[in-house]
Amino acid sequence: MARLLLVSNRLPVTVKVEKDSVAVVRSPGGLATGLSRPHERSGGVWIGWPGDVSRLSESQRSQVEAQLAGLRCVPIHLSASEVSRYYEGYANRVLWPLCHYMLDRVPRQDRDWDVYRKVNERFADLVAKHYQPGDTIWVHDYQLMLVPGLLRQRLPEARIGYFHHIPFPSSEIFRTLPRRDELLEGLLGADLIGFHTVSYVRHFSGALQRQLGLDTDIDRVIWNGRQVRVGAFPMGIDAQAFESLALDPSVLEDVASIRRNATGQRILLGIDRLDYTKGIPRRLLAVQRLLEREPSWRGRLRFIQVAVPSRTQVDAYATYRDLVNELVGRINGLYGSVQNVPVHYLYRSFNEKQLVGLYRAADVLLVTPVRDGMNLVAKEFCAARPDEDGVLVLSEFAGAADAMHRALVVNSYDVEEVADAIEQALEMSESERRERMGSLRAQVKKYDVHWWVSSFLDRLQGLPSLSLRSTRGGGEALAEMKAAPRLALLLDYDGTLVGFAPRPEQAAPDDALRELLARLAARPDTSVSVVSGRPRETLEEWFGALPLGLYAEHGLWARQAPGQPWRMLEGVSVEWKPAVRAVLESFAARVPGSFVEEKSASLVWHYRQVDPEFGALQARELRLHLADTFARQPIDILPGDKVVEVRPRDVHKGRVVPLATQGVSADTRVVAIGDDRTDEDLFASLPLGGFAIHVGNKPTRATYRVSGPSEVRQLLTSLVTP
């Protein structure tokens, strides 16, 4: 297999200091466990921060470096300031709350962006230093969202994957972020971008449509001439390891002890990092509500809430801890007694054996975050129940809820509903408990962390070769054109000579463009043709007086010189137009802002003025409907830039080339410039020695590439400038 370069904020290790010696040990956890096998088998390296080693002596640091090298881990050392501003600052004070829909927690000023960007650049530089041709790079999580794009700049041919371990918010939320475009462009440096759920994929696609104007085609999007794939890969756990621990005799002793201490009581369990996304206050209120309305449960219920300390240096977390403490105290004060309190609150870390003991002892696990990327605790609970007992109450806002349908799925914002679910779980029959848990366990065991890793890497490494046709810049194209003894220019209009406008009639040529085309046509040994999808009446009105060849409706109509009549291609049928027009008009009626443009032999549905996400979805539905309804008609259905065009089959811009180059001498260099899929037909038909210039960032057969209409005009102006 290809060598794997893993890149994450933290290395999967813990540095333990004991007097004069130090030891580097692998950390437990799903990511470290799942990636250890491919990391070892591929002989790859893992790049990340090893934690703060600044207080270690030189000798101890040398020991750490040697042990990390033995584990094939490459450390990136961050200063205290970088940790404070890149990690605690931008990543966890800005990106974390935003991705979890908590805009009120995002700082009013974006002070740490520059440090976030610089640390991402440091990661990219270190990865590039260790990269070998043929390696696969896999970048992980929101702390490193810029790294894929930075790596693409440094390693254009590399195979790069990225996985986003937290929720990706809706485009309405994401668009509030000041640096939204840079982050999206950073992610688009990857070849495969993975999320936990289909809804996160949809949100990401919506952000691309709204912010960058990119239409995603189901699971792919075109960016800078590359095809970027997007997919849902729900992360799993090492289910076998949890099941094995659940059968360990020492764990079973702990289970028995926990149950003895709760004799006569049912055990509710919550295990979370103490993070404001985990919904602990609302969960406590749901327990309080149950005790309030059902007095029979008082004294018979023990709620064990484990809160693992998290980001203790961040003020918001300290405030949150105080709130949780206050609620625990209030509930215990209301419903506790000398012998018992309903809430047992444990603010500390537990090792895996202790956690599995709690999982195995609990009657009900409450996993009720207000937003969570996946939540592996829910899956760990199921894996740790070989007795096939216990009930999972799961928030619909956790990614895990997408697949764990046999849990009791709740709206974690609805305290009354969560209280109802707790009561339902406590009163559930044994047969129903076992049926639900059996189903959940089968799923957790089948789709474990090893399945997750292999499904992502198989998809990434199975993508087509990353070698793209080399496209060079406009400067080299200009040199070739100036060196040609004779020149024939075939120029697209919309998106090439002018930018796109909300409505077709608003993109009329300005005086500067008309003057430029006139100068080009007057250049010695140069012919100029405009090859457009526009109707012939429009081209005649705009350019009829200029000494140009005009080709309308993608070559259906031709006027080779001023004063000559327009001629239509022979044998073109338009009998399909009334039926297709009815379909397009029905879509225009139900999609506000869209409209239908009719040409002599084609129809175009425009949606540039429609909400980007809604418009893209409707365009996809329209194309599928047309393809299904008119499968036997002689038509082509073409997606364009915020348009869907239906035109006769075999009418395309490639048919213009013989007409536009009729009678030219053998030493004429034919050059075509265009921006979209229709222009690829033109490029494909160029004679030997000709070349094409693509405008934009789509995949192309063109030899050269420029960024947009302004660069096209600069290029053509330079051609006629002495």
C-alpha positions in Angstrom: 0.0 0.0 0.0 1.0 3.6 -0.5 3.0 5.2 2.4 0.6 7.2 4.6 1.3 10.6 6.0 -1.1 11.4 8.8 -1.5 15.0 9.9 -3.4 16.0 13.0 -3.2 18.7 15.6 -2.0 16.3 18.3 0.2 13.3 18.0 -1.5 10.1 19.2 0.9 9.9 22.2 1.3 11.1 25.8 4.6 12.2 27.2 5.0 11.0 30.8 7.7 12.4 33.0 9.1 10.4 36.0 12.0 12.1 37.8 14.8 12.1 35.3 13.3 9.8 32.7 10.5 10.3 30.2 8.3 7.8 28.4 6.3 8.3 25.2 3.2 6.1 25.2 0.4 5.8 22.7 -2.8 7.5 23.7 -6.1 5.5 23.7 -8.8 6.8 21.4 -10.7 6.0 18.2 -8.5 7.9 15.8 -5.2 6.6 17.2 -6.6 3.0 17.3 -8.1 3.1 13.8 -5.1 4.6 12.1 -2.4 2.6 13.9 -2.7 -0.3 11.5 -2.3 1.6 8.2 0.3 3.8 9.8 2.4 0.7 10.7 1.7 -1.3 7.5 2.5 1.6 5.2 5.7 2.6 6.9 4.3 6.1 7.1 4.7 8.9 9.5 2.3 10.8 11.8 2.8 14.6 12.1 1.4 16.6 14.9 2.0 18.5 18.2 3.4 16.2 21.0 2.1 18.5 23.8 4.1 21.0 25.8 7.6 19.7 26.2 9.2 23.2 26.9 9.8 22.4 30.6 11.8 19.2 29.8 15.6 19.3 30.0 17.8 18.9 26.9 18.4 15.2 27.9 14.7 14.6 28.3 13.8 16.2 25.1 16.4 14.1 23.3 14.8 11.0 24.8 11.3 12.2 23.6 12.6 12.8 20.1 14.2 9.4 19.9 11.1 7.6 21.2 8.8 9.6 18.8 11.1 8.6 15.9 10.8 5.0 17.0 7.0 5.3 16.7 7.4 7.1 13.4 5.9 10.3 14.8 7.2 13.7 13.6 6.7 16.5 16.2 5.8 20.0 15.4 6.7 22.1 18.4 4.4 25.0 19.2 5.2 28.0 21.4 2.9 28.9 24.3 1.7 31.8 22.3 0.9 29.7 19.3 -1.1 27.2 21.4 -3.0 30.1 23.0 -3.9 31.8 19.8 -4.0 29.1 17.1 -5.5 26.3 19.2 -7.3 27.8 22.1 -7.9 31.1 20.2 -9.0 30.7 16.7 -9.7 26.9 16.6 -11.6 26.6 19.8 -13.0 30.1 20.4 -14.1 30.7 16.8 -14.4 27.5 14.7 -15.6 25.2 17.5 -18.6 27.3 18.6 -19.5 28.3 15.1 -19.5 24.7 13.8 -21.7 23.8 16.8 -24.2 26.6 16.0 -23.3 28.7 19.0 -22.8 32.1 17.4 -23.2 33.9 20.7 -19.9 32.3 21.9 -17.9 33.5 18.9 -15.7 36.5 19.8 -16.7 39.9 18.5 -13.2 40.4 17.0 -11.2 37.9 15.0 -7.8 38.5 16.6 -6.1 35.1 16.1 -6.6 34.4 12.4 -3.0 35.3 11.4 -1.6 32.8 14.0 -4.0 30.1 12.9 -2.9 30.6 9.3 0.8 30.7 10.2 0.6 27.5 12.2 -1.2 25.8 9.3 1.6 26.9 7.1 4.1 25.4 9.5 2.2 22.1 9.3 2.2 22.2 5.5 5.9 22.9 5.3 6.7 20.0 7.6 4.4 17.6 5.6 6.0 18.7 2.3 9.5 18.1 3.9 8.6 14.5 4.6 6.6 13.8 1.5 7.8 11.3 -1.0 6.3 10.8 -4.5 3.4 8.3 -4.3 2.6 9.1 -0.6 -1.0 9.5 0.5 -1.6 12.4 2.9 -4.6 12.4 5.3 -5.2 15.7 7.2 -7.6 15.7 10.2 -10.0 18.2 11.6 -10.9 21.8 12.0 -7.6 23.0 13.5 -5.9 22.4 10.1 -8.6 23.5 7.6 -6.0 25.5 5.6 -3.5 22.7 5.3 -4.9 20.8 2.2 -4.9 24.0 0.1 -1.4 24.9 1.3 -0.2 21.4 0.5 -1.7 21.6 -3.0 0.4 24.7 -3.6 3.5 22.9 -2.5 2.7 19.5 -3.9 0.5 19.8 -6.9 0.5 16.1 -7.7 0.0 14.8 -4.2 -3.0 12.7 -3.2 -4.6 14.5 -0.2 -7.5 13.6 2.0 -9.2 15.6 4.7 -11.6 14.5 7.4 -13.8 17.0 9.4 -14.5 15.4 12.8 -17.0 18.0 14.1 -20.3 19.2 12.5 -20.1 21.3 9.4 -22.8 23.9 9.9 -25.5 25.0 7.5 -24.4 27.6 5.0 -26.5 30.3 6.8 -24.3 29.8 9.9 -21.0 29.3 8.1 -21.5 32.5 6.1 -21.3 34.6 9.3 -17.6 33.7 9.5 -15.3 36.5 8.3 -12.7 34.1 6.9 -15.2 31.8 5.3 -13.8 31.8 1.7 -10.2 31.1 2.8 -11.3 28.1 4.9 -13.4 26.7 2.1 -10.5 27.2 -0.4 -8.2 25.5 2.1 -10.4 22.4 2.2 -10.7 22.3 -1.6 -7.0 21.6 -1.8 -7.9 18.0 -0.9 -8.9 15.3 -3.4 -11.4 13.8 -0.9 -13.2 15.6 1.9 -14.9 13.5 4.4 -17.7 14.2 7.0 -19.5 12.0 9.4 -23.0 12.4 7.9 -24.8 13.2 4.7 -26.3 16.4 6.2 -22.8 17.8 6.8 -21.9 17.0 3.2 -25.0 18.9 2.2 -24.1 21.8 4.4 -20.6 22.0 2.9 -22.0 21.9 -0.6 -24.4 24.7 0.3 -21.5 26.8 1.6 -19.5 26.2 -1.6 -22.6 27.3 -3.6 -23.2 30.4 -1.5 -19.7 31.6 -0.9 -17.7 30.5 -4.0 -20.5 30.1 -6.5 -19.6 26.4 -7.1 -22.2 23.8 -8.0 -21.6 20.4 -6.6 -22.7 17.4 -8.6 -23.8 14.9 -6.0 -20.4 14.0 -4.6 -18.0 16.1 -6.5 -17.1 19.7 -7.3 -14.7 21.3 -9.7 -12.1 23.6 -8.3 -9.0 25.1 -10.0 -9.1 22.5 -12.7 -9.4 19.6 -10.4 -12.3 17.3 -9.4 -12.7 17.3 -5.6 -14.8 14.4 -4.1 -16.9 14.8 -1.0 -18.5 12.0 1.0 -20.0 10.8 4.3 -17.9 8.4 6.3 -19.4 7.9 9.7 -16.6 7.1 12.2 -16.8 4.0 14.3 -14.9 2.7 17.4 -12.7 -0.3 18.2 -15.8 -2.3 19.1 -13.9 -5.6 19.7 -11.6 -3.9 22.3 -14.6 -2.5 24.2 -16.4 -5.8 24.2 -13.3 -7.6 25.4 -12.9 -5.1 28.2 -16.5 -5.6 29.2 -15.8 -9.3 29.7 -12.6 -8.7 31.8 -12.9 -10.1 35.3 -11.6 -6.9 37.0 -14.2 -4.9 35.1 -17.0 -7.2 36.1 -15.9 -6.8 39.7 -16.2 -3.0 39.3 -19.7 -3.5 37.7 -20.8 -5.6 40.7 -19.5 -3.0 43.1 -21.3 -0.1 41.3 -24.5 -2.0 41.4 -24.1 -3.0 45.0 -23.7 0.7 45.9 -26.9 1.4 44.0 -29.0 -1.4 45.5 -32.7 -0.7 44.9 -31.9 2.1 42.4 -31.8 2.3 38.6 -28.6 3.8 37.2 -28.6 6.6 34.6 -25.3 7.5 33.1 -23.8 10.5 31.3 -20.2 10.5 30.1 -18.9 13.7 28.4 -16.1 16.2 28.2 -17.2 19.2 30.1 -18.0 21.1 27.0 -20.9 23.5 26.4 -21.9 21.5 23.3 -22.7 18.4 25.3 -26.0 19.5 26.7 -25.3 18.6 30.3 -27.4 21.5 31.9 -30.5 20.5 29.9 -29.9 16.8 30.7 -29.8 17.7 34.4 -33.0 19.7 34.0 -34.6 16.7 32.4 -33.6 14.5 35.4 -35.0 17.2 37.7 -38.2 17.3 35.7 -38.7 13.6 36.0 -38.2 13.6 39.7 -40.5 16.6 40.0 -43.4 15.1 38.1 -42.9 11.5 39.2 -42.3 11.3 42.9 -42.1 7.5 42.8 -38.6 7.8 41.3 -37.2 9.8 44.1 -34.7 7.7 46.0 -34.9 5.0 43.2 -32.8 6.9 40.7 -29.1 7.4 40.7 -27.7 9.6 37.9 -23.9 9.3 37.5 -22.6 12.2 35.4 -18.9 12.0 34.5 -17.5 15.3 33.3 -14.0 15.1 32.0 -12.1 18.4 32.4 -11.7 20.1 29.1 -10.0 23.3 27.8 -9.7 24.6 31.4 -7.8 27.7 30.2 -10.8 29.0 28.2 -13.0 31.3 30.1 -16.3 30.0 28.6 -15.5 26.6 29.9 -15.0 27.8 33.5 -18.3 29.6 33.4 -20.0 26.5 32.0 -18.5 24.4 34.9 -19.9 26.8 37.4 -23.4 26.5 35.8 -23.2 22.6 35.9 -22.0 22.7 39.6 -24.9 25.0 40.5 -27.5 22.7 38.8 -26.1 19.6 40.5 -26.2 21.3 43.9 -29.8 22.5 43.3 -31.2 19.1 42.3 -29.4 17.3 45.1 -30.7 19.9 47.5 -34.3 19.4 46.3 -34.4 15.7 46.0 -31.6 14.3 48.1 -31.6 12.9 51.6 -29.1 12.1 54.3 -28.7 8.6 52.8 -28.8 9.4 49.1 -28.5 12.1 46.4 -29.9 11.7 42.9 -27.0 13.1 41.0 -23.4 11.8 41.5 -21.3 14.3 39.7 -17.7 13.2 38.9 -15.5 16.0 37.5 -12.4 14.0 36.5 -10.9 11.7 33.9 -11.5 7.9 33.9 -9.4 5.2 32.1 -11.0 2.9 29.6 -11.5 0.0 32.1 -13.4 2.4 34.5 -15.5 3.7 31.7 -16.4 0.3 30.5 -17.4 -0.7 34.0 -19.8 2.3 34.1 -21.2 1.4 30.7 -21.8 -2.2 31.8 -23.4 -1.2 35.1 -25.8 1.4 33.7 -29.5 0.8 32.9 -29.7 3.9 30.7 -27.0 6.0 28.9 -27.9 9.6 28.2 -26.1 11.1 25.2 -27.9 14.4 24.7 -25.5 16.9 23.2 -27.1 20.0 21.7 -24.7 19.5 18.7 -22.1 16.8 18.1 -20.1 15.7 15.1 -20.6 12.0 15.8 -20.3 11.1 19.6 -18.5 7.9 20.0 -19.6 7.4 23.6 -23.0 6.2 22.2 -21.2 3.5 20.2 -18.8 2.6 23.1 -21.8 1.9 25.4 -23.3 -0.5 22.9 -20.0 -2.3 22.3 -19.5 -2.6 26.0 -22.9 -4.4 26.5 -22.3 -8.1 25.5 -25.3 -8.8 27.9 -27.4 -7.0 25.2 -29.1 -5.0 27.9 -29.3 -1.3 28.6 -31.1 1.6 26.7 -29.5 4.4 24.8 -31.2 7.8 24.8 -29.6 9.8 22.0 -29.9 13.4 20.8 -31.0 13.8 17.2 -28.3 16.5 16.9 -25.5 14.0 17.4 -24.1 12.6 14.1 -24.5 9.1 15.6 -28.3 9.5 15.4 -28.2 9.2 11.6 -27.6 5.5 11.9 -28.5 4.4 15.4 -32.2 4.3 14.9 -32.9 1.8 17.6 -31.9 4.3 20.3 -34.5 6.5 21.8 -33.8 9.6 19.7 -34.8 12.9 21.3 -34.7 16.6 20.7 -32.1 17.5 23.3 -33.4 21.1 23.5 -36.8 19.8 24.7 -36.4 19.1 28.4 -39.9 17.6 28.7 -39.2 15.2 25.8 -35.9 14.1 27.3 -37.6 13.4 30.6 -40.3 11.4 28.8 -37.5 9.3 27.1 -35.7 8.7 30.4 -39.0 7.4 31.9 -39.7 5.3 28.8 -36.2 3.8 29.0 -36.6 3.0 32.7 -39.9 1.3 32.2 -39.0 -0.6 29.0 -39.5 -4.3 29.0 -36.5 -6.6 28.9 -37.5 -8.1 25.5 -37.6 -4.6 23.9 -34.3 -3.6 25.6 -32.6 -6.7 24.2 -34.0 -6.3 20.7 -32.9 -2.6 20.5 -29.5 -3.2 22.0 -28.9 -6.3 19.8 -29.6 -4.2 16.7 -27.4 -1.4 17.8 -24.5 -3.7 18.7 -24.6 -5.4 15.3 -24.3 -2.1 13.6 -21.5 -0.8 15.9 -19.5 -3.9 15.4 -20.0 -4.0 11.6 -19.1 -0.3 11.0 -16.2 0.0 13.4 -13.2 2.3 13.3 -11.3 -0.1 11.0 -14.2 0.0 8.5 -14.1 3.8 8.7 -10.4 4.0 8.0 -10.5 1.5 5.1 -13.6 3.0 3.5 -12.0 6.5 3.5 -8.5 5.4 2.3 -9.9 3.0 -0.3 -12.0 5.8 -1.7 -9.1 8.2 -1.6 -6.5 5.9 -3.1 -9.0 4.6 -5.7 -9.5 8.0 -7.2 -8.3 8.4 -10.8 -4.7 9.5 -11.3 -4.1 13.0 -10.0 -2.0 13.8 -13.0 -4.0 16.6 -14.8 -3.3 18.0 -18.2 -0.7 20.7 -17.6 -2.1 24.1 -18.1 0.2 27.0 -18.4 -0.4 30.7 -18.0 -1.5 33.5 -20.3 2.0 34.9 -20.7 3.2 31.8 -22.5 0.1 31.8 -24.7 0.7 35.5 -25.6 4.3 34.6 -26.7 3.0 31.8 -29.0 0.4 34.1 -30.6 2.8 36.9 -31.2 5.3 34.4 -32.8 2.7 33.0 -35.2 3.0 34.3 -38.8 -0.8 34.3 -39.1 -3.5 34.0 -36.5 -7.2 32.9 -36.4 -8.9 33.7 -33.1 -12.1 31.9 -32.1 -13.6 33.7 -29.0 -16.5 32.7 -26.8 -18.5 35.6 -25.4 -20.2 35.1 -22.0 -17.7 34.3 -19.2 -14.8 34.9 -21.6 -15.0 38.4 -23.0 -17.5 39.6 -20.4 -18.5 38.5 -17.0 -21.9 36.9 -16.2 -24.9 39.1 -15.6 -28.2 38.3 -13.8 -30.1 38.4 -17.1 -28.6 37.8 -20.6 -29.5 41.2 -21.9 -27.5 42.9 -19.2 -24.2 41.6 -20.5 -24.0 43.7 -23.6 -20.5 44.6 -24.8 -19.0 47.9 -23.6 -17.3 50.4 -26.0 -13.8 49.2 -24.8 -14.6 45.6 -25.9 -15.9 46.7 -29.3 -12.8 48.8 -29.8 -10.5 45.9 -28.7 -12.2 43.5 -31.2 -11.9 46.1 -34.0 -8.2 46.4 -33.2 -7.7 42.7 -33.2 -9.5 42.3 -36.6 -7.3 45.1 -38.0 -4.1 43.4 -36.8 -2.1 42.2 -39.8 -2.7 38.5 -40.8 -5.3 38.0 -38.1 -8.9 36.9 -38.4 -11.4 37.1 -35.5 -14.6 35.1 -34.9 -17.0 35.3 -32.0 -18.5 31.8 -31.2 -21.4 32.2 -28.8 -24.5 30.5 -27.4 -26.3 33.8 -28.0 -29.1 34.2 -30.6 -28.0 35.4 -34.0 -30.1 38.6 -33.6 -28.2 39.6 -30.5 -24.8 39.0 -32.1 -25.8 40.9 -35.2 -27.0 43.9 -33.1 -23.8 43.9 -31.0 -21.1 43.1 -33.6 -22.7 43.2 -37.0 -20.8 46.3 -38.2 -17.4 44.8 -37.1 -15.2 42.8 -39.5 -15.7 39.6 -37.5 -17.0 36.1 -38.2 -20.2 35.5 -36.0 -21.4 32.1 -34.9 -24.6 31.9 -32.9 -26.3 29.3 -30.8 -23.2 27.2 -30.4 -22.6 27.0 -34.2 -26.2 26.5 -35.3 -26.1 29.8 -37.2 -23.1 31.2 -39.1 -22.3 34.6 -40.6 -18.7 34.5 -41.9 -18.3 38.1 -42.8 -20.2 41.5 -42.6 -22.9 41.7 -45.2 -23.2 38.0 -45.7 -26.5 36.2 -44.9 -26.9 34.1 -41.7 -26.9 30.4 -42.6 -28.3 27.5 -40.5 -26.9 24.0 -40.2 -28.9 21.6 -42.3 -30.8 18.7 -40.9 -31.5 20.1 -37.4 -34.9 19.1 -35.9 -36.7 21.3 -33.3 -39.9 19.2 -33.0 -39.0 18.6 -29.4 -39.1 22.2 -28.4 -42.8 22.6 -27.3 -42.7 19.7 -24.9 -39.3 20.7 -23.4 -40.5 24.3 -23.2 -43.5 23.2 -21.1 -41.2 21.5 -18.6 -38.8 24.4 -18.4 -41.6 26.9 -17.9 -43.1 24.7 -15.1 -39.8 24.9 -13.3 -39.5 28.6 -13.9 -43.0 29.0 -12.3 -42.1 27.2 -9.2 -38.6 28.6 -8.8 -38.8 32.4 -8.1 -36.1 34.3 -9.9 -35.6 31.7 -12.7 -36.7 32.2 -16.3 -36.7 30.6 -19.7 -34.8 32.0 -22.7 -35.8 30.7 -26.1 -33.5 30.6 -29.1 -34.3 29.4 -32.6 -33.2 25.9 -32.0 -32.5 25.7 -28.2 -34.0 26.5 -24.8 -32.2 27.8 -21.7 -33.4 27.8 -18.1 -31.6 30.5 -16.1 -31.3 30.4 -12.3 -28.6 33.0 -11.6 -31.0 35.1 -9.5 -32.2 32.1 -7.4 -30.9 31.3 -3.9 -27.7 29.3 -4.7 -28.5 26.2 -2.8 -32.1 25.9 -3.9 -31.2 26.8 -7.5 -28.5 24.1 -7.7 -30.9 21.5 -6.3 -33.6 22.5 -8.8 -31.1 22.5 -11.7 -30.1 18.9 -10.8 -33.7 17.8 -10.5 -34.5 19.5 -13.9 -31.6 17.7 -15.6 -32.6 14.4 -14.3 -36.3 15.0 -15.2 -35.4 16.0 -18.8 -33.0 13.1 -19.2 -35.7 10.7 -18.1 -38.6 12.3 -20.0 -36.8 12.9 -23.3 -34.3 10.0 -23.4 -35.3 9.2 -27.0 -35.3 12.7 -28.4 -32.3 14.0 -30.4 -31.3 16.5 -27.8 -28.4 17.3 -25.5 -29.0 18.6 -21.9 -26.1 20.8 -20.9 -25.4 22.2 -17.4 -23.7 25.6 -17.6 -22.9 28.5 -15.4 -26.2 28.9 -13.5 -28.1 27.6 -16.6 -29.5 24.4 -18.0 -29.5 24.4 -21.8 -31.3 22.0 -24.1 -30.1 22.0 -27.7 -30.3 19.7 -30.7 -27.9 16.8 -30.7 -24.7 17.2 -32.8 -25.0 21.0 -32.8 -21.9 22.2 -31.0 -19.1 24.7 -31.3 -16.7 22.2 -32.8 -18.6 22.5 -36.1 -17.6 26.1 -36.3 -13.9 25.4 -36.8 -14.0 24.3 -40.5 -16.1 27.4 -41.4 -14.1 29.9 -39.4 -10.8 28.6 -40.8 -12.0 28.1 -44.4 -9.3 29.2 -46.8 -6.6 30.0 -44.2 -3.0 29.2 -45.1 -1.2 26.2 -43.5 1.0 28.5 -41.3 -2.0 30.0 -39.6 -2.1 29.3 -35.8 -5.8 28.8 -34.7 -6.4 29.8 -31.1 -9.7 29.3 -29.2 -10.6 30.9 -25.9 -13.6 29.8 -23.8 -14.8 29.1 -20.3 -17.3 26.3 -20.2 -18.2 22.8 -21.3 -19.5 24.0 -24.7 -16.1 25.4 -25.5 -14.4 22.0 -24.9 -16.1 20.9 -28.2 -14.4 23.9 -29.9 -11.1 23.0 -28.3 -11.3 19.4 -29.4 -11.8 20.4 -33.0 -8.8 22.7 -33.4 -6.5 21.7 -36.3 -3.0 20.4 -35.7 -0.8 23.3 -34.4 -3.7 25.2 -32.8 -4.2 25.6 -29.1 -6.8 26.6 -26.6 -7.0 28.9 -23.6 -9.4 28.0 -20.8 -11.0 30.8 -18.7 -11.6 29.8 -15.1 -10.9 26.8 -12.9 -12.7 23.8 -14.5 -11.0 20.7 -15.9 -10.1 21.3 -19.5 -8.2 20.0 -22.5 -6.8 23.5 -23.1 -3.1 24.0 -23.0 -3.3 27.4 -21.3 -5.4 28.9 -18.5 -6.3 32.4 -17.4 -8.5 33.4 -14.5 -11.3 35.4 -15.9 -12.6 37.9 -18.6 -10.4 40.7 -17.3 -7.3 38.6 -17.9 -8.6 37.6 -21.4 -8.9 41.3 -22.3 -5.4 42.0 -21.0 -4.1 39.2 -23.0 -5.8 40.4 -26.2 -4.8 44.0 -25.6 -1.2 42.9 -25.2 -1.5 41.1 -28.6 -2.3 44.4 -30.4 0.0 46.6 -28.3 3.4 47.1 -30.0 
